[in-house]
Amino acid sequence: MKIILFIGLFILSVTTIQAQETEKKSKKELKAEKKAQQIVETKALVESNSFIFASTNVNPMKGRSINLTTEYDVKIVSDSIFSYLPYYGRAYTASYGGTDSPMTFDSPADSYTMEETNKGYRVKVSAKNGNDRVEFTFHISETGSTTLNVSSINRQSISYYGNLEKIEKIEEKKI
């Protein structure tokens, strides 16, 4: 009877150990598959010239980093840029009585260049915002993590951190 109990416990412990080992391997494999999927999606987004940069953090030239609690983004759609970002910094010239952020505008893109780097992609987009010329430089990692540097003629440079996202197409229902 003791032998049967001992053999039963031994078999139970061996199967438990094997189950734990297979879970560890499957988690690593799942993580690798997820990373590979992110790499493929990021490459497709950058090459399509249509993506959204969702900002989570701002780093002005002077001062400390600011975590954003509201959704701010930049939408690049082939030949246009739709910017909705906050601005913290010094303006060298500003419009009289303006209360909107200088980084909130819609404009056709004057230029769009994309180049592949060792760790991802660099996308440069320049646009005109009223009397100001703004250049957006996106440093995009393979997995979609992005740093955006914005330089302007009339203002200090500012950096934003966030992620690259896919533009969801909204289809209108016909009545």
C-alpha positions in Angstrom: 0.0 0.0 0.0 2.9 2.4 0.9 4.5 1.6 -2.4 1.4 2.4 -4.4 1.0 5.7 -2.5 4.6 6.6 -3.1 4.4 5.8 -6.8 1.2 7.8 -7.1 2.9 10.9 -5.4 6.0 10.5 -7.6 3.9 10.5 -10.8 1.9 13.4 -9.6 5.0 15.5 -8.8 6.7 14.6 -12.2 3.6 15.7 -14.2 3.3 18.9 -12.1 7.0 19.8 -12.8 6.6 19.1 -16.5 3.5 21.3 -16.7 5.3 24.2 -15.1 8.2 23.9 -17.5 6.0 23.9 -20.5 4.2 27.1 -19.2 7.5 28.9 -18.9 8.5 27.9 -22.5 5.1 28.9 -23.9 5.3 32.3 -22.2 8.7 33.0 -23.7 7.4 31.9 -27.1 4.3 34.0 -26.8 6.4 37.0 -25.9 8.6 36.5 -28.9 5.6 36.0 -31.2 4.0 39.3 -29.8 7.3 41.2 -30.4 7.6 39.8 -33.9 3.9 40.8 -34.6 4.7 44.4 -33.3 7.7 44.7 -35.5 5.6 43.7 -38.6 2.8 46.1 -37.7 5.2 49.0 -37.0 6.9 48.5 -40.3 3.6 48.4 -42.2 2.4 51.6 -40.4 5.6 53.5 -41.2 5.7 52.4 -44.8 2.0 53.3 -45.3 2.6 57.0 -44.3 -0.5 56.9 -42.3 -0.3 56.5 -38.5 -1.2 58.1 -35.1 1.4 59.1 -32.5 -0.3 58.9 -29.1 1.6 61.0 -26.6 2.0 59.9 -23.0 4.7 62.2 -21.8 6.2 65.7 -22.5 9.7 66.8 -22.0 10.1 70.6 -22.5 13.6 72.2 -23.0 13.4 73.8 -19.5 11.7 72.2 -16.6 10.8 68.6 -15.7 9.0 65.9 -17.6 5.2 66.0 -17.5 3.0 63.0 -17.7 -0.1 63.6 -19.8 -3.5 62.5 -18.5 -5.5 63.6 -21.5 -5.2 62.0 -24.9 -3.0 64.0 -27.1 -1.9 62.8 -30.6 -0.5 63.6 -34.0 -2.1 62.0 -37.0 -0.2 61.6 -40.2 -2.4 60.8 -43.2 -0.3 60.5 -46.4 0.0 64.2 -47.3 -1.5 65.9 -44.2 -0.7 66.4 -40.5 -3.3 66.8 -37.8 -1.5 67.9 -34.6 -3.2 68.0 -31.2 -0.4 68.5 -28.6 0.2 70.7 -25.6 3.1 73.1 -25.6 5.3 74.0 -22.6 8.1 76.4 -23.4 9.2 79.8 -24.5 7.7 81.5 -27.6 10.0 84.0 -29.3 7.1 85.4 -31.2 3.4 84.7 -30.7 0.1 85.8 -32.2 -1.8 88.5 -30.2 -4.6 87.2 -28.0 -4.1 83.5 -29.0 -5.2 81.0 -26.4 -4.8 77.8 -28.4 -1.7 75.6 -28.2 0.8 76.4 -31.0 1.0 72.6 -31.5 -2.7 72.3 -32.3 -3.3 72.6 -36.1 -4.3 70.9 -39.3 -2.1 71.4 -42.3 -0.8 69.8 -45.5 2.6 68.3 -45.1 5.3 70.2 -47.0 7.7 67.3 -46.9 7.8 63.7 -45.7 10.9 61.6 -45.4 11.3 58.1 -43.9 14.6 56.3 -43.4 15.4 53.1 -41.7 17.9 53.2 -38.8 19.7 50.4 -36.8 17.0 50.4 -34.1 13.9 51.4 -36.1 12.8 54.3 -38.2 13.2 58.0 -38.5 10.4 60.0 -40.0 10.6 63.7 -40.7 7.5 65.7 -41.5 7.5 69.5 -41.9 4.4 71.7 -42.1 3.4 75.3 -41.9 1.3 76.6 -39.0 0.3 80.2 -39.8 3.5 82.2 -39.9 5.5 79.4 -38.2 7.3 76.5 -39.8 7.2 73.3 -37.7 9.3 70.2 -38.2 8.3 66.9 -36.6 11.0 64.2 -36.2 9.7 60.8 -35.1 12.2 58.3 -33.8 10.3 55.0 -33.9 11.6 51.8 -32.4 10.9 48.4 -34.0 8.1 47.7 -31.6 6.3 51.1 -32.0 7.6 53.0 -29.0 8.2 56.5 -30.3 10.0 59.8 -29.4 8.8 62.9 -31.2 11.0 66.0 -31.4 9.3 69.2 -32.5 11.3 72.2 -33.6 9.9 75.5 -34.7 11.2 78.9 -35.9 9.2 80.9 -33.3 9.4 78.6 -30.3 11.8 76.4 -28.2 12.0 72.7 -29.2 10.0 70.2 -27.3 10.0 66.4 -27.0 7.1 64.0 -26.7 7.1 60.3 -25.8 4.4 57.8 -26.7 3.4 54.9 -29.0 2.6 54.4 -32.6 -1.0 53.4 -33.3 -3.0 52.3 -36.4 -5.6 54.7 -37.8 -9.0 53.1 -37.4 -11.2 53.8 -40.4 -14.7 54.8 -39.4 -17.3 53.7 -41.9 -20.4 55.9 -42.1 -23.7 54.0 -42.1 -26.0 54.9 -45.0 -29.6 55.3 -44.0 
